[in-house]
Amino acid sequence: MQRKLARENAFILIFESICKKDETAEEIFEKATIIRGLEVDDYVKNVFFGSYENSLKIEEAMEKHFKGWKKERISPVSMATLRLGCYEIMFMDDIPSKVSINEAIEISKKYDDEKSYAFVNGVLNAVAKDYAKND
């Protein structure tokens, strides 16, 4: 599976976990893969379960950069995009931060309203500075 498709499928699972708070990660994953046939690979599994398990740390890292925004006002699509990007930046050393940010922006442009990608870009750039890698 191409990384672009894998990233998009991980985003879909993360989005569902935000919207379906009464379901476990395992239930969401099972329904998406077995019932709906969502294609997954190791990257999708790692990002989805990793972002789920580290959601508090990820939210803390991104929320400090929500300048003037309350978490409740941010769309679930933007939150899922931010979680995906933050997980890659914070926990996946093999992916340059610039790539994570650019791919998150593309997902935001595809699934969110036309102005959201600028917010996603700003937050992820700030998180990337906090978690600077040797890109």
One Martini backbone bead per residue (centre of mass of N, CA, C, O) as a GRO file, in nm:
protein
  135
    1MET     BB    1   0.098   0.036   0.021
    2GLN     BB    2   0.067   0.350   0.004
    3ARG     BB    3   0.134   0.605   0.215
    4LYS     BB    4  -0.101   0.791   0.145
    5LEU     BB    5  -0.324   0.578   0.198
    6ALA     BB    6  -0.238   0.501   0.483
    7ARG     BB    7  -0.273   0.782   0.605
    8GLU     BB    8  -0.575   0.806   0.539
    9ASN     BB    9  -0.663   0.553   0.702
   10ALA     BB   10  -0.561   0.655   0.972
   11PHE     BB   11  -0.736   0.906   0.980
   12ILE     BB   12  -1.009   0.761   0.982
   13LEU     BB   13  -0.964   0.616   1.253
   14ILE     BB   14  -0.914   0.867   1.424
   15PHE     BB   15  -1.181   1.001   1.368
   16GLU     BB   16  -1.356   0.774   1.488
   17SER     BB   17  -1.235   0.794   1.779
   18ILE     BB   18  -1.350   1.081   1.825
   19CYS     BB   19  -1.664   1.010   1.760
   20LYS     BB   20  -1.628   0.713   1.925
   21LYS     BB   21  -1.601   0.714   2.259
   22ASP     BB   22  -1.758   0.424   2.323
   23GLU     BB   23  -1.514   0.301   2.171
   24THR     BB   24  -1.268   0.108   2.103
   25ALA     BB   25  -1.000   0.061   1.914
   26GLU     BB   26  -1.063  -0.232   1.842
   27GLU     BB   27  -1.353  -0.184   1.741
   28ILE     BB   28  -1.289   0.016   1.520
   29PHE     BB   29  -1.090  -0.159   1.364
   30GLU     BB   30  -1.273  -0.401   1.310
   31LYS     BB   31  -1.501  -0.255   1.158
   32ALA     BB   32  -1.322  -0.130   0.935
   33THR     BB   33  -1.184  -0.401   0.831
   34ILE     BB   34  -1.412  -0.622   0.829
   35ILE     BB   35  -1.679  -0.476   0.746
   36ARG     BB   36  -1.552  -0.237   0.541
   37GLY     BB   37  -1.247  -0.295   0.427
   38LEU     BB   38  -1.011  -0.154   0.539
   39GLU     BB   39  -0.698  -0.076   0.455
   40VAL     BB   40  -0.401  -0.231   0.597
   41ASP     BB   41  -0.099  -0.174   0.778
   42ASP     BB   42   0.155  -0.117   0.985
   43TYR     BB   43   0.125   0.186   0.981
   44VAL     BB   44  -0.173   0.207   1.054
   45LYS     BB   45  -0.158   0.058   1.321
   46ASN     BB   46   0.058   0.231   1.460
   47VAL     BB   47  -0.086   0.505   1.439
   48PHE     BB   48  -0.354   0.441   1.565
   49PHE     BB   49  -0.265   0.305   1.835
   50GLY     BB   50  -0.053   0.521   1.912
   51SER     BB   51  -0.248   0.768   1.921
   52TYR     BB   52  -0.436   0.646   2.129
   53GLU     BB   53  -0.226   0.586   2.362
   54ASN     BB   54  -0.106   0.908   2.316
   55SER     BB   55  -0.332   1.132   2.337
   56LEU     BB   56  -0.248   1.309   2.578
   57LYS     BB   57   0.032   1.395   2.475
   58ILE     BB   58  -0.066   1.510   2.207
   59GLU     BB   59  -0.268   1.719   2.313
   60GLU     BB   60  -0.067   1.878   2.480
   61ALA     BB   61   0.121   1.960   2.243
   62MET     BB   62  -0.110   2.110   2.073
   63GLU     BB   63  -0.276   2.297   2.273
   64LYS     BB   64  -0.043   2.513   2.321
   65HIS     BB   65  -0.111   2.604   1.993
   66PHE     BB   66  -0.423   2.726   2.032
   67LYS     BB   67  -0.435   3.021   1.962
   68GLY     BB   68  -0.757   3.128   2.046
   69TRP     BB   69  -0.849   2.825   2.087
   70LYS     BB   70  -1.092   2.595   2.144
   71LYS     BB   71  -1.122   2.266   2.137
   72GLU     BB   72  -1.440   2.261   2.082
   73ARG     BB   73  -1.401   2.434   1.796
   74ILE     BB   74  -1.264   2.194   1.676
   75SER     BB   75  -1.269   1.987   1.441
   76PRO     BB   76  -1.251   1.651   1.396
   77VAL     BB   77  -1.076   1.669   1.145
   78SER     BB   78  -0.850   1.844   1.264
   79MET     BB   79  -0.785   1.660   1.502
   80ALA     BB   80  -0.703   1.413   1.333
   81THR     BB   81  -0.480   1.552   1.175
   82LEU     BB   82  -0.313   1.637   1.420
   83ARG     BB   83  -0.265   1.358   1.541
   84LEU     BB   84  -0.118   1.241   1.306
   85GLY     BB   85   0.111   1.450   1.286
   86CYS     BB   86   0.208   1.430   1.581
   87TYR     BB   87   0.281   1.137   1.585
   88GLU     BB   88   0.500   1.150   1.373
   89ILE     BB   89   0.674   1.369   1.507
   90MET     BB   90   0.703   1.224   1.801
   91PHE     BB   91   0.734   0.884   1.704
   92MET     BB   92   0.863   0.912   1.390
   93ASP     BB   93   1.190   0.926   1.294
   94ASP     BB   94   1.160   0.833   0.975
   95ILE     BB   95   0.989   1.105   0.959
   96PRO     BB   96   0.978   1.396   0.843
   97SER     BB   97   0.822   1.672   0.946
   98LYS     BB   98   0.760   1.796   0.667
   99VAL     BB   99   0.598   1.555   0.569
  100SER     BB  100   0.381   1.547   0.787
  101ILE     BB  101   0.274   1.831   0.732
  102ASN     BB  102   0.206   1.809   0.429
  103GLU     BB  103   0.011   1.567   0.455
  104ALA     BB  104  -0.187   1.703   0.651
  105ILE     BB  105  -0.267   1.930   0.463
  106GLU     BB  106  -0.388   1.752   0.241
  107ILE     BB  107  -0.608   1.631   0.419
  108SER     BB  108  -0.739   1.897   0.496
  109LYS     BB  109  -0.813   1.985   0.207
  110LYS     BB  110  -0.998   1.731   0.153
  111TYR     BB  111  -1.184   1.721   0.449
  112ASP     BB  112  -1.189   2.022   0.502
  113ASP     BB  113  -1.198   2.330   0.526
  114GLU     BB  114  -1.028   2.581   0.350
  115LYS     BB  115  -0.895   2.706   0.636
  116SER     BB  116  -0.770   2.469   0.813
  117TYR     BB  117  -0.477   2.423   0.706
  118ALA     BB  118  -0.347   2.667   0.850
  119PHE     BB  119  -0.385   2.564   1.135
  120VAL     BB  120  -0.242   2.295   1.104
  121ASN     BB  121   0.028   2.414   1.020
  122GLY     BB  122   0.086   2.584   1.274
  123VAL     BB  123   0.077   2.360   1.486
  124LEU     BB  124   0.282   2.159   1.358
  125ASN     BB  125   0.522   2.351   1.352
  126ALA     BB  126   0.534   2.392   1.659
  127VAL     BB  127   0.571   2.096   1.735
  128ALA     BB  128   0.829   2.050   1.569
  129LYS     BB  129   0.999   2.245   1.739
  130ASP     BB  130   0.963   2.084   2.007
  131TYR     BB  131   1.046   1.805   1.817
  132ALA     BB  132   1.322   1.815   1.704
  133LYS     BB  133   1.477   1.701   1.424
  134ASN     BB  134   1.712   1.556   1.195
  135ASP     BB  135   1.608   1.649   0.883
   0.00000   0.00000   0.00000
